[in-house]
């Protein structure tokens, strides 16, 4: 392994001291002079026509500075892509879920704003509603959107090889099904938006946690009908995203409208209840899978169907319907695969993506692998290794796998967990299970898949890096500085990063396409390399050393052959200015995935390089099932994942441990519940059952590093495959402990007891 | 409105408050000490944790008027003369901080824990912090950081003796 100065080291993030001293400002920590407080009035009905709204009493309340309803907004719908524009960010004619925003107020304090909301009179005509995907897709079900038949959007099939022919050649067929519940992403920061409209210039300044300020700006520009250059999203500290901040929310639309109307800055701070009810949920799915094998265990075909409950508006859940397939596409060698994805609209909170969208698909696949191994008397670890994809493989879609390490991950996790000593040898009620998962980096996003970066030098030899990438807490900002520092041979403290500001930084995909390291990182690497090249060219003429003998390190440019012959970077920078030029590095990177396709073309874009590169990993979990209470305790988790080169091992471990906690929570505790009128009952962290420190065991993480040929320094991605194998490993471990496959999640004590009772009854 | 005198991080603040305002609101909106966070406003998440007379308290469930005459410590008061408290340093060096939203509350809860029990076991730390939610880290590095901090603080005590 190459010896780097700062890359590959356990670097302390540049933002951590600010955060640990409470100095870091999140959106709700910002105060602007004259700032008002905005609050939204929400629909109490899951599906209703808005007949009349009377805001006259609210407008008269002292302290109220602006009131808005859907009557005053441009009739422009929002959607992540042109083809899926289905939402008015403030309801106009109809509401489609309990909690949807119907009106909003800006007042001098929150108490007055709340009181004003209670004075707004709305007349609704209640409509019949649907709350699950199956009911929503039936003939005659209530229609949520006029342009969508049977509430189905999208629906598509991906097919490689010939699945039906392959099934005919199999000796054994396995069929199974899993289903799960909706959960929240659970970002610790409640959603907050701050808008400051300046009537003099017609400019709008915005602050809000997000996953791509450029997407947000464009969307606001469309729905507010303001030019893009008049809207600026600023950088701000963000309290987690996890895929749940993929689109602009009514909060910032409302904040902007209230600010425009009142001519004052307006902060709309959602409460925790509002954040759980009215931003995004992770879609719940039903997965059905059929796998065909030969008697020696060779898997010939896989046929799966995923039905997704997408909620009242599309958001990014339409992509989620196919992301499940895309994430796992590379994991095992399967020549014949068919996948059908269907998403249904329901009268519930809109759903978006969340980290590993293939979480449920992986659980079912890994469950079936265990069943196959058990039935055919095979070792399930060897069965996985036998089918594991390897570097150099070409998938049925034509995608080249440029680096992969599933076998190594499996070997590593088996070794560190003591699998061989424990499997089949643990006391009753104790079990150990293994699960694999994978992801891909970068999906087709058209022109948005580009990241560009700039590097400018200052007169003292320090530099500023400009990147559109944002940091939701993953450590992206630190990562970009680390990359620039390595290329330029400078200490990180001498580099300033200006990131994620639509007025100051170039375009970037954002953090929902698994591209922060691969794409944004490469753009910064290229910009730094460009700046380095410019420095060397000028230095060449200043110290008379040929280019191939030059090195840039520790603030100096010098001859490798005789290091004392050199000059400080600041001298070069100043000389450049004297010559009428400037040291300004430019870098731009668009990965060679099939980027001419847009977001919606996941099924039609079936051939070619679908993802740029792929990650993988294996997880082992050890559980103890209390057969009296049904409580499942996860005793230990080991994960060995492949991220390509680990730019910062400490940050990588943190991401994988955090995701393990989220997936563990998803598998055992978390669930949203609605009443018969579509009202969310679990509108608190307590009820929704967020996992606590006492719920999650120590998560042992091991990094496997196949070097990717295109990633910056060989890095791929970290945050999406993260935790992916935890669900499968827990489900398999429970089976190992009590001999039962539990196929509905979360696996609550009630479900375990019911399953044990059923098993007893049947025995 | 009622005039109250609040002692925060060793400083006395005179502030006019409504009797129903929480300490969290007053700290954040009137004193601009935004380290304590509003995570849920109902005591479920611990992001608003401050120390009152050395004990970890949820400032979202504490009325500002009730905090009069007590020693309130917020995260801003942990750093002394630009030097990080050992718990803060351990959090930073062990990678226990990701998005940072839970961090102020978590650090203060850890301080209350270590002040009460200077040499906790891993399980005691895990239980002791169970009132503070974190979604980014999965808690593993947070617990490691608290254990490292406890060792550092023990060594300092030994050296001081």
Interface residues (C-beta under 8 A of the other chain):
Chain A: X10 X12 X13 X15 X16 X17 X18 X19 X20 X21 X22 X23 X24 X25 X26 X28 X29 X31 X185 X186 X187 X188 X189 X190 X237 X238 X239 X240 X242 X269 X271 X272 X472 X473 X474 X475 X650 X651 X653 X654 X655 X657 X658 X659 X660 X661 X662 X684 X685 X686 X690 X692 X693 X694 X696 X698 X699
Chain B: X28 X32 X33 X34 X35 X36 X37 X38 X39 X40 X41 X42 X44 X45 X47 X74 X75 X76 X78 X79 X84 X88 X91 X92 X93 X95 X97 X98 X99 X100 X101 X102 X103 X104 X107 X122 X125 X126 X127 X129 X130 X131 X132 X133 X134 X135 X136 X137 X138 X139 X140 X141 X142 X143
